[in-house]
Amino acid sequence: MLVEMVFSGLSALVIEGIEDTGGMLVVRASTRGGAVECPSCGTLTRTVHAFHERMPADVPVDGRRVLIRVRVRRMRCRSSGCARQTFREQVPGLLERYQRRTVRLTGQLHCVVRELAGRASARLLPVMGITAGRDTALRTLLGIALPERAVPSALGIDDFALRRSCSYATVLIDADTGTRIDVIPGRGTQTVADWLRTHPGVRIVCRDGSTAYAQAVREALPGAVQVADRWHLWHGLAETVVKEVAAHSACWAGATGLQDGPRARTTAQRWAQVHGLLGKGVGLLECSRRLGLGLNTVKRYARADAPERLQRVPQYRPTLVDPYREHLRTRRVEDPGVPVQQLLREIRELGYQGSANLLTRYLSQGRAEDDRAHLSPRRAARLLLSAPDKLTAGQQERLGQIALACPEITALHGLVGAFAALLKPVEANAAGLEQWIHAARTADLPHVHSFIRGIEQDRDAVVAALTTPRHNGRTEGVNTRTKMLKRQMYGRAGFTLLRHRILLA
């Protein structure tokens, strides 16, 4: 009864005995008698020509390897017209032709190599009682047949780097279920358009803001609906808000102050030079040549109506001194001449564990005189972009000060909230987007105007993203897993193996 329970998967064989050789169990078995069908002509035959012994490995028992010594028959086909005279009988569901593992052991091996590929599988399998090297693991992995998947009606598409800045690939998935459909090398318009032409049936394409993919869909599937990804829309607006907030540092910096010193004086001089030439009718390109500055730099100076608009607040990283700022500020107000060493002793009694040089630099930068820590443009933009109910009371107070710093920042704050409301897809968002664009155009926000131009170039896809529940999030999730697969292989594997693992995931 115990043998039947442990080796129930071998019920297609007649078990004759079991030998314990220490580190391995050897099961002696034979095939059951009866007529066998010829694989060539299908004729049933009972004529035995000879006997052979096969020794396939089976699933481990008690952490030890299991080897089956099974005696199989070589049968003779009795049909005179059959090209095959003799053949070896097989055991369907247990043994396959030319295999040295049982079907169920191969299934376990497939599960491991799917997740770990070569080297990691070779390290784990011996612990499970299975012997296989890294080359065998890779060969087994590539031997797993890729599933045949129909082309979906809704397709998600995105690219990932095979080697950053050098080569890329494109992954295509079912946007509804997340099922991997295909992985193709390259990310160009022609590559994607060729794939779409050879795989008809796609009616909806979910993508990011890539112009290459947009053009490929227009060429190959002119009737398909393109849907932009809402996360990428919000990310694009966030980058725009950071630029606008940085451009208005002079308005919201307040008590933290602006940068001072040689850099600030150089900025003021260059601003005066650029605007002096522009006032004489000199073009932007000629200004760039005369001043030896880049064209984009000249454009940035030309957009600013005052040199202060180009300055930035000091960007200091958090330090160990920050928790004791209030104590330092109070002591320096009470006694402006208090020695630094005295302040160091006092805050060390309060728990300070930093160095004296760190405290000296902190005081020299004037950070102790501020009521609160310096706020960088990116952190200020984060307050504008965060949901109000996610902010603390102090952050909400700071947000109120930033939002009222100048009319431009006030308008920017309102535009951010209005655009965030559009990210919940409903039919009315099509009209809401039109109103938002009109309101954004009336504001004096050059970077937001650039963001609007990008929306207008992809207007239909943006409207589809804001009015339908479709998105490209599942494709981004596939790319995230792809990065893990690439790190597992450390760049040693080629595109064929990577594609195989992506499609089997």
Secondary structure by P-SEA (a helix, b strand, c coil): caaaaaaccccccccccccccccbbbbbbbbbbccccccccccccccccbbbbbbbbccccccbbbbbbbbbbbcccccccccccbbbbbbcccccccccccaaaaaaaaaaaaccccaaaaaccccccccccaaaaaaaaaaccccccccccbbbbbcccccccccbbbbbccccccccccccccccaaaaaaaaaacccccbbbbcccaaaaaaaaaccccbbbbccaaaaaaaaaaaaaaaaaaacccccccccccccaaaaaaaaaaaaaaaaaaacccaaaaaaaacccaaaaaaaaaccccccccccccccccccccaaaaaaaaaaacccccaaaaaaaaaaacccccaaaaaaaaaacccccccccccaaaaaaaaacccccccaaaaaaaaaaaaccaaaaaaaaaaaaaaaacccccaaaaaaaaaaaaaaacccaaaaaaaaaaaaaaaaaaaaacccccaaaaaaaaaaaaaaaaaacccccaaaaaaaaaac
